[in-house]
């Protein structure tokens, strides 16, 4: 939705709220008052209809955005027209995204449909079923160039680091990324073998918005969404020619450059982007004490990275409601691995480098309107992932003679697709169904050895129904069934290849098949200034190929007979307005996880993955945003998270803080100047280091600031400082985070 239309939606909502207030005071016999309100509604309909006729987003709808007008003779008729117009404005706001980017790719969204509509303040936008939405403007304002740091802006989402692998990831309400899968435009992109993705390799320069669903995520996402889903929404052009380009410099030194450009010509559009981010190191805080393998002061050893990304999207919209898109995304990366810089002598030193981290993806997406009330949507994808990990003898990174040294090569590919059908043909219902199929293939080997070959299938089918109980009440119910089958598992151990499926068949145990049923339901009530919700969801997560079959460098026994993890999440929440200048969101949640996959000690130094765990996550999320003064925006969110290991309380659950908060302020002292200050705080995190020792992570607060000067129209110069007070802090033992870092960027919009 265009920015001008978004502004109009806010105004129309205000006017419609005024009309509804007047309507409540009109008696059935007051013909003059009824005529006056009818004229106001006719005028509103005319303006909204004119906006829809020129709005590209309206062509994506599977149903008419504005239902035909009915009679306006009685008070009941007028109330029905108010409901019709309110529903249309809700669709228009959703198309632009709650705080979303006007250039967002609408077909990429996978949200729970809610029809209840409240009389909200014009400053308030609803997020889908309580999910978190981070738009490109927010990502840009906070200077978050990697996916992991951008996602941590959302309440309930925690940044963490996998130390020796030099990878970043996030937890969502205590669920890791095997349990909260990653999608791009609704297409799964996590690696097939272990279900993870190194989020530092995903840059944000081409992102329109990030949508984080928690617990009550749509069953249309497909399998493994135990704790929710993360969906990256790409860009799509809405004008004849538009784009943004930029370049940046920072301490390290680090350098970045990017361009996004798109063009829409009648029924065709083309969107392309390219970005490059490189860094040689990062500055350590002045009070970092130093260690045997990392001297104090200066830059972090072995912390280089090179990440390039390019993508192109070609779309065709032959008629209203139809769209067909082919998209390609390519990533090329390499990175170093900083040495352990902690004080635990039991941690084994590793000298690792990734000379390649490459990914290529091709997507085909379609949306076809069937009549005036139904649609069918298809997604087909093919994804290739190549990765090389080299282990060296020592800190010179030159020799590979020791038994611990190796050159490990990964090659994965994934092919799959989904079909989704939706209809509003049934009275007061929005019914949607989707089927998914995914074929995962994994090969890995050390140079000089045969391949280890694994292949698995994932299938899922889900149905979701939204019932408009009334204009203010929606009932959403969904259910899906998932099935996972391993069709090949050939490992290489002790100089010989082993067919693990044949082994388990010989022993008479299960051979890599699991399944799960995922029911959920939610009730949504439109209060005067917002939306109340209560939801319950039961979800499953299938074990990964690594969970089932990894020997973990000779320290584990495979367990092909693993079954799915299961979680039940209950949530109550509210989102809406506080007066006319503030918005507020609150969530109270509890999750109980059963059959959690955990390591079980079999003998001295040998473990096996088993479904023996039970755990819980409970907490509160708060988010407030307000325009205190005409030139001062304030915002903040806070998360309290309490995780418990029910099956073994002595074993801590790690990598998530008990308290996490962000406060930001944006001051606009003059039209061409903006100043932003941001404070991030966390307390109560535990971590488990590579020697299997638990450590309490000291709490910290990080202050950052940024200034933006609009030199001329559409040309911005930015200067910022991260960790302004040079605070020494860490989230993984032995891996300090960056100290004071200064950056400058130049952005040009056209």
C-alpha positions in Angstrom: 0.0 0.0 0.0 1.3 3.4 -0.9 2.4 5.8 1.8 -0.3 8.3 0.9 -3.0 5.6 1.0 -1.7 4.5 4.5 -2.2 8.1 5.7 -5.7 8.2 4.2 -6.6 4.9 6.0 -5.8 6.5 9.3 -8.0 9.5 8.5 -10.9 7.3 7.2 -10.8 5.2 10.4 -11.1 8.4 12.5 -14.0 9.6 10.4 -15.7 6.2 10.6 -15.3 6.1 14.3 -17.0 9.5 14.6 -19.9 8.3 12.4 -20.3 5.2 14.5 -20.4 7.3 17.7 -23.1 9.4 16.1 -25.0 6.3 15.0 -25.2 5.0 18.5 -27.2 8.1 19.5 -29.7 8.1 16.6 -33.2 6.8 17.3 -35.0 4.7 14.9 -37.5 7.5 14.2 -35.0 10.3 13.5 -35.1 10.3 9.7 -33.0 13.5 9.3 -30.2 12.1 11.4 -30.2 8.9 9.5 -30.0 10.8 6.2 -27.1 12.8 7.4 -25.2 9.7 8.5 -26.1 8.0 5.2 -24.6 10.9 3.2 -21.4 10.7 5.3 -21.1 7.0 4.6 -21.7 7.4 0.9 -18.9 10.0 0.8 -16.5 7.7 2.6 -17.4 4.8 0.3 -16.7 7.0 -2.7 -13.2 8.0 -1.4 -12.2 4.5 -0.4 -13.4 3.0 -3.7 -11.4 5.6 -5.7 -8.3 4.7 -3.7 -8.7 1.0 -4.3 -9.1 1.5 -8.1 -5.5 2.8 -8.3 -3.9 0.6 -5.6 -1.7 -2.3 -6.9 -2.1 -4.2 -3.7 -5.8 -4.6 -4.3 -5.1 -6.9 -7.2 -3.6 -9.5 -4.8 -6.9 -10.0 -3.0 -8.7 -13.3 -3.2 -12.0 -11.5 -2.6 -13.5 -8.1 -3.2 -11.9 -5.6 -0.7 -15.1 -3.5 -0.7 -18.3 -5.4 -0.6 -21.3 -3.8 -2.5 -23.3 -1.2 -0.7 -26.7 -2.2 0.7 -29.7 -0.2 1.7 -29.1 2.8 4.0 -32.8 3.2 5.1 -32.7 2.0 8.7 -30.3 2.2 11.6 -29.5 -1.4 11.2 -28.6 -0.8 7.5 -26.3 2.0 8.5 -24.5 -0.2 11.0 -24.0 -2.9 8.4 -22.4 -0.3 6.1 -20.1 0.8 8.9 -19.0 -2.8 9.3 -18.4 -3.2 5.5 -16.3 -0.1 5.4 -14.4 -1.0 8.5 -13.5 -4.4 7.1 -12.2 -2.8 3.9 -10.0 -0.4 5.9 -8.7 -3.4 7.9 -7.7 -5.1 4.6 -6.0 -2.0 3.3 -4.0 -1.6 6.5 -3.0 -5.3 6.4 -1.9 -4.9 2.8 0.5 -2.1 3.8 1.5 -4.2 6.8 1.2 -3.0 10.4 3.9 -0.5 10.3 4.9 -2.3 7.1 6.8 -1.3 4.0 4.7 -0.1 1.2 7.0 -2.1 -1.2 6.5 -5.4 0.7 5.8 -8.6 -1.4 2.3 -9.4 -0.3 2.3 -13.0 -1.6 5.1 -13.8 0.8 3.0 -13.3 4.0 1.5 -16.3 5.9 -0.7 -14.9 8.6 -3.7 -16.0 10.6 -6.8 -14.3 9.3 -8.8 -12.3 11.9 -12.0 -10.5 10.8 -12.9 -8.7 14.0 -12.3 -5.0 13.7 -12.0 -2.5 16.6 -12.5 1.3 16.5 -8.9 2.1 16.9 -7.0 5.3 17.1 -5.5 6.4 13.9 -2.0 6.0 15.4 -2.5 2.3 16.0 -2.0 -0.6 13.5 -2.8 -4.2 14.3 -0.2 -6.9 13.9 -1.4 -10.3 12.7 -2.7 -12.4 15.7 -0.2 -10.7 18.0 2.9 -11.5 15.9 5.8 -9.0 15.8 6.4 -7.1 12.6 9.7 -5.2 12.1 9.6 -3.0 9.0 12.5 -1.8 6.9 12.4 1.7 8.3 12.9 0.3 11.9 15.7 -1.9 10.7 17.4 1.0 9.0 16.9 3.4 11.9 18.6 1.0 14.3 21.4 0.2 11.9 20.8 -3.6 11.9 22.6 -5.1 8.9 22.3 -8.7 9.9 19.2 -10.8 10.4 20.0 -11.9 13.9 20.5 -8.3 15.3 17.4 -7.1 13.4 15.2 -9.8 14.9 16.3 -9.1 18.4 14.4 -5.8 18.2 11.2 -7.7 18.7 9.9 -8.6 22.2 10.3 -12.2 23.0 13.2 -12.6 20.6 16.7 -13.1 22.0 20.0 -12.9 20.1 22.6 -15.5 21.0 25.9 -16.8 19.6 27.2 -20.3 19.0 30.7 -19.7 20.2 33.2 -22.0 18.5 31.2 -22.0 15.2 31.1 -18.2 15.2 27.4 -18.4 14.2 24.5 -16.2 15.4 21.0 -17.3 16.0 17.9 -16.3 17.9 15.5 -17.8 20.4 11.8 -17.0 20.3 10.3 -17.3 23.8 12.9 -19.9 24.6 12.4 -21.9 21.4 15.5 -22.3 19.2 15.6 -22.1 15.4 15.0 -25.9 14.9 11.6 -25.2 16.6 11.0 -21.8 15.0 11.9 -22.3 11.3 13.1 -19.5 9.0 11.2 -18.6 5.8 11.7 -16.2 2.9 8.3 -15.2 1.4 6.7 -18.3 3.0 9.4 -20.7 1.6 11.6 -22.6 4.1 15.3 -21.8 3.9 16.8 -23.5 7.0 19.6 -26.1 6.2 18.2 -29.6 5.8 20.8 -31.5 8.0 20.3 -29.8 11.3 17.5 -27.3 10.8 19.6 -24.2 11.7 20.8 -21.2 9.7 23.6 -18.8 10.4 21.7 -15.6 10.6 24.8 -13.4 10.3 25.0 -14.6 6.6 21.6 -13.1 5.9 21.9 -9.3 5.4 18.8 -7.0 5.7 19.5 -4.5 2.9 16.8 -6.0 0.7 14.2 -6.8 3.4 10.8 -5.1 3.4 9.7 -6.5 6.7 10.3 -9.3 9.2 7.3 -11.1 10.6 7.8 -13.2 13.8 4.9 -15.5 14.7 4.9 -16.9 18.2 3.1 -20.0 19.3 -0.2 -19.3 17.5 1.3 -19.3 14.0 -0.7 -20.2 11.0 -0.9 -23.9 10.3 -0.4 -23.0 6.7 3.3 -22.5 7.3 3.8 -26.3 7.2 5.8 -28.6 9.5 8.1 -27.9 12.5 6.7 -24.6 13.7 6.7 -25.8 17.3 7.3 -22.4 18.8 6.3 -20.2 15.8 7.9 -19.0 12.6 10.1 -16.3 11.2 9.2 -15.0 7.8 11.4 -12.6 5.8 9.3 -10.6 3.4 11.1 -9.3 0.3 10.5 -6.2 -1.7 8.2 -5.6 -4.7 7.9 -2.4 -6.7 4.8 -0.2 -6.8 6.0 2.6 -9.1 7.4 2.9 -12.6 10.9 3.3 -11.2 12.0 3.4 -7.5 14.9 2.2 -5.4 17.4 2.9 -2.7 21.2 2.7 -2.8 23.8 3.2 -0.1 27.3 2.7 1.2 28.8 2.7 4.6 32.1 2.6 6.6 32.8 1.5 10.1 35.5 0.6 12.5 37.0 -2.8 12.0 37.4 -1.7 9.3 34.0 -2.7 7.9 32.5 -1.6 4.6 29.1 -2.1 3.0 27.3 -1.2 -0.2 23.9 -2.1 -1.5 21.3 -1.2 -4.1 17.6 -2.1 -4.4 15.8 -1.1 -7.6 12.4 -2.0 -9.0 10.2 -1.1 -11.9 6.5 -1.7 -12.6 5.3 -1.3 -16.2 1.6 -2.2 -16.7 1.2 -5.9 -15.9 4.9 -6.6 -15.4 7.3 -5.7 -12.7 11.0 -6.4 -12.0 12.8 -6.1 -8.7 16.5 -6.6 -8.1 19.0 -6.0 -5.4 22.7 -6.5 -4.6 24.6 -6.0 -1.4 28.1 -6.6 -0.1 29.3 -6.5 3.5 32.9 -7.0 4.6 34.8 -6.7 7.9 38.3 -7.5 8.8 37.8 -7.5 12.6 35.9 -5.6 15.2 37.2 -3.5 18.1 37.3 -5.0 21.6 36.2 -3.0 24.6 38.9 -1.1 26.5 38.3 -3.1 29.7 38.5 -6.5 28.0 41.1 -8.3 30.2 42.8 -10.3 27.5 43.6 -14.0 27.4 46.2 -16.5 26.3 45.0 -16.4 22.7 43.5 -12.9 22.5 45.5 -9.9 23.7 43.7 -7.0 25.3 43.1 -3.9 23.1 43.0 -3.7 19.4 40.8 -5.9 17.2 39.4 -9.4 17.6 41.6 -12.0 16.0 40.1 -14.2 13.3 36.8 -12.2 13.1 36.8 -11.4 9.4 33.8 -11.9 7.2 32.7 -11.4 3.6 29.1 -11.6 2.6 27.6 -10.9 -0.8 24.0 -11.3 -1.8 22.0 -10.7 -5.0 18.5 -11.4 -6.0 16.0 -10.8 -8.8 12.3 -11.1 -9.0 10.2 -11.0 -12.2 6.4 -10.7 -11.8 3.4 -10.7 -14.1 -0.1 -9.6 -13.0 -2.3 -10.3 -16.1 -5.6 -9.4 -14.3 -6.9 -8.3 -11.0 -6.2 -11.0 -8.4 -3.7 -12.9 -10.5 0.1 -12.8 -10.0 2.9 -15.0 -11.2 6.5 -14.6 -10.0 9.9 -16.2 -10.5 12.6 -15.3 -8.1 16.3 -16.0 -7.6 18.5 -15.4 -4.5 22.2 -16.0 -4.4 24.5 -15.7 -1.4 28.3 -15.9 -1.3 30.1 -15.8 2.0 33.3 -16.6 3.9 34.2 -16.1 7.6 36.9 -16.6 10.1 36.4 -18.1 13.5 37.8 -16.1 16.5 39.8 -18.2 19.0 38.4 -18.9 22.5 39.2 -15.9 24.7 37.9 -17.0 28.0 39.5 -18.4 31.2 38.3 -22.0 31.3 41.4 -24.2 30.7 39.1 -27.2 29.9 37.9 -25.6 26.7 39.6 -27.3 23.8 41.1 -24.7 21.3 39.9 -24.9 17.8 41.3 -23.1 14.8 38.5 -23.0 12.2 37.7 -21.1 9.1 34.8 -21.2 6.6 36.3 -20.5 3.1 32.9 -20.7 1.6 29.3 -20.3 2.8 27.2 -20.3 -0.5 23.5 -20.6 -1.1 21.4 -20.4 -4.3 17.6 -20.5 -4.4 15.0 -20.4 -7.1 11.3 -19.8 -6.3 8.2 -19.9 -8.4 5.1 -18.3 -6.8 1.6 -17.9 -8.2 -1.7 -16.5 -7.0 -4.9 -17.1 -9.1 -8.2 -15.6 -8.3 -11.2 -18.0 -8.6 -14.3 -16.0 -9.1 -14.9 -13.2 -6.6 -14.5 -15.1 -3.4 -11.7 -17.8 -3.8 -8.1 -18.2 -4.8 -5.4 -20.8 -5.2 -1.7 -20.0 -4.4 1.3 -22.1 -5.3 4.9 -22.1 -4.3 7.7 -24.2 -5.8 11.3 -24.0 -4.8 14.8 -25.4 -5.2 17.6 -24.6 -2.8 21.3 -25.5 -2.9 23.6 -24.9 0.0 27.4 -25.4 -0.2 29.6 -25.0 2.9 33.3 -25.7 3.6 34.8 -25.8 7.1 38.6 -26.1 7.5 40.2 -27.0 10.9 43.9 -26.1 11.3 46.7 -27.2 13.7 47.3 -23.8 15.4 46.7 -20.0 15.3 48.8 -19.6 12.1 46.0 -21.3 10.1 48.6 -22.8 7.7 49.0 -26.5 8.5 46.6 -29.4 8.8 48.7 -32.3 10.2 47.2 -33.1 13.6 44.4 -35.7 13.8 42.0 -32.9 14.9 42.6 -31.1 11.6 40.3 -31.6 8.6 38.6 -30.1 5.6 34.9 -30.7 5.8 32.6 -30.2 2.8 28.8 -29.9 2.9 26.5 -30.0 0.0 22.7 -29.8 0.6 19.8 -29.4 -1.7 16.1 -29.0 -1.0 13.2 -29.2 -3.5 9.6 -28.8 -2.6 6.4 -26.9 -3.0 3.0 -26.1 -1.5 -0.5 -25.4 -2.7 -2.9 -23.2 -0.8 -6.6 -22.7 -1.4 -8.8 -20.0 0.3 -12.4 -19.0 0.0 -14.9 -16.7 1.6 -17.8 -18.3 -0.2 -19.2 -19.7 3.0 -21.2 -17.2 5.0 -19.1 -15.3 7.6 -16.1 -17.6 7.1 -12.7 -17.4 5.7 -11.6 -21.0 5.0 -8.0 -21.8 3.9 -6.1 -25.1 3.3 -2.6 -25.9 2.3 -0.5 -28.9 1.4 3.3 -29.1 1.6 6.0 -31.4 0.4 9.8 -31.1 0.9 12.6 -33.3 -0.2 15.9 -32.8 1.8 19.2 -34.1 0.6 22.5 -33.8 2.6 26.0 -34.8 1.6 29.1 -34.2 3.7 32.6 -35.6 3.8 36.1 -34.8 4.9 38.5 -34.5 2.0 39.9 -37.9 1.3 36.9 -39.8 2.6 33.7 -41.1 0.9 30.4 -39.1 1.2 27.9 -39.4 4.1 24.5 -39.4 2.3 21.2 -38.6 3.9 17.8 -37.9 2.4 14.4 -37.3 4.0 10.9 -36.3 3.0 8.6 -33.9 4.9 4.8 -33.7 4.2 2.1 -31.6 5.8 -1.5 -30.7 5.2 -3.4 -28.0 7.2 -6.8 -26.4 7.3 -7.6 -23.0 9.0 -11.0 -21.5 9.4 -11.9 -18.0 10.6 -15.5 -17.5 11.6 -16.9 -14.0 12.0 -19.1 -14.6 15.1 -20.0 -10.9 14.9 -18.4 -7.7 13.7 -16.3 -7.7 16.8 -15.7 -11.3 17.5 -13.6 -13.8 15.4 -13.0 -17.5 16.1 -10.0 -19.0 14.4 -9.5 -22.8 14.4 -6.9 -24.8 12.5 -5.3 -28.2 12.4 -2.5 -29.8 10.4 -0.9 -33.2 10.1 2.8 -33.7 9.5 4.9 -36.7 8.5 8.6 -37.2 8.2 10.3 -40.1 6.4 14.0 -40.8 6.1 14.7 -42.6 2.8 18.5 -42.7 3.0 21.1 -42.6 5.8 24.6 -43.7 4.8 27.3 -42.7 7.3 31.1 -43.2 7.2 32.7 -44.5 10.5 36.0 -46.3 11.2 37.0 -46.5 7.6 33.8 -47.9 6.3 30.4 -46.7 5.1 27.3 -47.9 7.1 23.7 -48.0 6.0 22.0 -46.9 9.2 18.5 -47.6 7.9 19.5 -51.2 7.2 21.0 -51.4 10.7 17.9 -50.3 12.5 15.7 -52.6 10.3 17.9 -55.5 11.3 17.5 -54.6 15.0 13.7 -54.2 14.6 13.4 -50.6 15.6 11.9 -47.6 13.9 13.6 -46.4 10.8 13.4 -42.7 10.7 9.7 -42.0 10.5 7.7 -39.6 12.8 4.5 -37.7 12.6 2.5 -35.1 14.4 -0.9 -33.5 14.7 -1.2 -29.7 15.3 -4.5 -28.4 16.4 -5.0 -24.8 17.6 -7.8 -22.3 18.3 -8.1 -18.6 19.1 -10.8 -16.2 20.1 -10.4 -12.5 19.2 -12.6 -9.7 20.6 -12.5 -6.1 19.2 -12.5 -3.8 22.2 -13.2 -0.1 21.8 -9.5 0.8 21.2 -7.9 -2.5 20.4 -8.1 -6.2 20.2 -8.2 -8.9 23.0 -7.1 -12.4 22.2 -6.9 -15.8 23.8 -5.2 -18.7 22.0 -4.1 -22.2 22.5 -1.9 -24.2 20.1 -0.5 -27.7 20.2 2.5 -28.0 17.8 5.2 -30.6 16.9 8.8 -30.6 15.7 10.2 -33.5 13.8 13.8 -34.5 14.7 16.4 -33.4 12.2 18.7 -35.7 10.3 21.5 -34.6 12.6 19.3 -35.4 15.7 18.8 -39.0 14.4 22.1 -39.9 12.8 25.0 -37.8 14.0 28.0 -39.6 15.7 29.2 -36.1 16.9 32.8 -36.9 16.1 32.7 -40.3 17.8 31.0 -39.1 21.0 27.4 -40.2 20.3 25.3 -43.2 19.2 22.7 -42.4 16.5 19.0 -42.9 17.3 16.9 -43.2 14.2 13.8 -44.0 16.4 13.4 -40.5 17.7 9.9 -39.1 17.7 8.5 -35.6 17.4 8.8 -33.0 20.2 5.5 -31.6 21.3 4.5 -28.3 22.8 1.2 -26.8 24.0 1.2 -23.0 24.2 -1.6 -20.9 25.9 -1.6 -17.1 25.4 -3.7 -14.1 26.3 -3.0 -10.7 24.8 -4.1 -7.2 24.0 -3.0 -4.7 21.4 -4.5 -1.3 20.8 -4.4 2.4 21.7 -3.8 4.4 24.8 -5.5 7.7 24.1 -4.8 9.2 20.7 -1.0 9.3 20.8 0.2 5.9 22.0 -0.1 2.2 21.1 0.3 -0.7 23.5 0.7 -4.5 23.2 0.8 -7.0 26.0 1.1 -10.8 26.0 1.0 -13.4 28.8 2.1 -16.9 27.7 2.9 -20.4 28.9 4.3 -23.3 26.9 4.7 -26.9 28.1 7.2 -29.0 25.9 7.1 -32.8 26.1 9.2 -35.4 24.4 12.0 -32.9 24.2 15.1 -34.3 22.5 18.0 -34.4 24.9 21.4 -36.1 25.3 21.3 -39.2 27.4 24.6 -40.6 28.8 25.1 -44.2 27.6 28.6 -44.8 28.8 31.7 -42.8 29.7 32.0 -40.1 27.1 29.2 -41.5 24.9 25.7 -40.0 24.7 22.6 -40.6 22.6 19.7 -38.3 21.6 16.4 -39.4 23.2 12.9 -38.1 23.7 13.3 -37.8 27.5 12.9 -34.1 28.2 10.0 -32.0 29.5 10.3 -28.2 29.9 8.2 -25.1 30.2 8.5 -21.5 29.1 6.4 -18.7 30.7 6.5 -15.0 30.5 5.2 -11.6 29.7 5.8 -9.3 26.7 5.1 -5.5 26.7 5.5 -3.0 23.9 4.6 0.7 24.0 5.1 3.4 21.4 4.0 7.0 21.7 4.4 10.4 20.2 4.9 12.4 23.4 5.6 15.6 21.6 5.2 16.5 17.9 8.9 16.0 17.4 9.7 13.2 19.8 8.9 9.5 19.3 9.4 7.1 22.2 9.2 3.4 22.1 10.2 0.4 24.2 9.5 -3.3 24.8 10.2 -5.6 27.7 10.2 -9.4 28.0 10.2 -11.5 31.1 11.0 -15.2 30.4 11.1 -18.0 32.9 12.2 -21.4 31.5 12.2 -24.6 33.6 13.7 -28.0 32.9 10.8 -30.1 34.4 12.4 -33.5 33.7 15.8 -32.6 35.2 15.8 -29.4 37.2 19.5 -29.6 37.9 20.2 -29.1 34.2 19.9 -25.5 33.2 18.2 -24.2 30.1 20.6 -21.7 28.5 21.1 -18.9 26.1 18.0 -16.8 27.0 17.9 -14.0 29.6 15.2 -13.7 32.2 14.8 -9.9 31.6 15.3 -8.2 28.2 14.4 -4.7 27.3 14.8 -2.0 24.6 14.1 1.7 24.9 14.5 4.1 22.0 13.8 7.8 21.4 13.8 9.6 18.0 14.0 13.4 18.2 13.4 15.6 15.1 14.7 19.0 16.1 14.3 20.3 12.5 12.8 18.7 9.4 16.2 17.7 8.0 17.7 16.3 11.1 16.8 13.2 13.2 18.6 12.0 16.3 18.0 8.5 17.8 19.2 7.1 21.1 18.7 3.4 21.8 19.3 1.4 25.1 19.4 -2.4 25.2 19.3 -4.3 28.5 19.3 -7.9 29.6 19.8 -9.8 32.8 19.6 -13.4 34.0 21.2 -15.4 31.1 23.1 -18.7 31.6 25.4 -20.3 29.0 27.0 -23.7 28.5 30.6 -23.5 27.2 32.4 -26.0 25.1 33.8 -27.7 28.1 30.2 -28.4 29.3 30.5 -25.9 32.2 27.6 -23.6 33.1 28.3 -19.9 33.5 26.1 -17.0 34.6 26.3 -14.2 32.0 26.7 -10.8 33.7 23.8 -8.4 32.9 24.5 -5.5 30.7 23.1 -2.3 29.2 24.3 -1.0 25.8 23.8 2.5 24.7 23.8 3.5 21.0 23.1 6.7 19.2 22.6 7.8 15.6 22.1 11.1 13.7 20.5 11.4 10.2 20.9 14.5 8.1 18.8 14.9 5.0 21.3 16.8 2.8 18.8 17.2 0.1 15.5 15.5 -0.8 16.0 11.7 -0.7 19.7 11.9 0.1 20.6 11.1 3.8 23.9 11.1 5.6 24.0 9.0 8.8 26.6 8.8 11.5 26.3 6.6 14.5 28.0 5.0 17.5 27.3 1.5 18.8 28.1 0.6 22.4 28.9 4.2 23.1 30.3 3.6 26.6 32.6 0.8 25.4 31.0 -1.7 27.7 32.6 -5.2 27.9 29.9 -7.8 27.6 29.4 -11.3 26.2 26.6 -13.8 25.6 28.8 -16.9 24.9 31.8 -17.7 27.2 35.1 -16.7 25.6 33.6 -14.7 22.8 33.4 -10.9 23.7 31.1 -8.7 21.7 32.2 -5.5 20.0 33.3 -2.5 21.9 32.7 1.1 20.9 32.1 1.2 17.1 31.6 4.2 14.9 29.9 4.1 11.5 28.8 6.4 8.7 26.4 5.7 5.9 25.1 7.5 2.8 21.7 6.6 1.4 20.0 7.8 -1.7 16.3 7.1 -2.5 15.0 7.5 -6.0 
